[in-house]
Amino acid sequence: MFIGEFLRRRKPRCIEKDHSNICFKPCGIRAKELEVVFLAQDEAEALRLADYEGLYQEECAKRMQISRPTFVRLIASARKKVADAVLHSKKLEIEGIL
């Protein structure tokens, strides 16, 4: 047996906006000197729907075509990564298309 046998196939997520090739960094520090935090496309979409659009979790999950518990995990992960980047002066990069 190998590790891959125990992993579930990831369900495709509906992402309405392309957030790839976006990064943010603290002012006054060269990018190459910064630690990088990577935000996945689905995490960025979860942030957009919940925090920018102001939708409830159930509606966000429906629009992304995932379950509400999956959405809750995504948004929690995204918020933690953004907070880490902001509070610890790290570069935040949104990864390319899924």
Secondary structure, 3 states (H helix, E strand, C coil): CCHHHHCCCCCCCCCCCCCCCEEECCCCCCHHHCCEEEECHHHHHHHHHHHHCCCCHHHHHHHHCCCHHHHHHHHHHHHHHHHHHHHCCCEEEECCCC
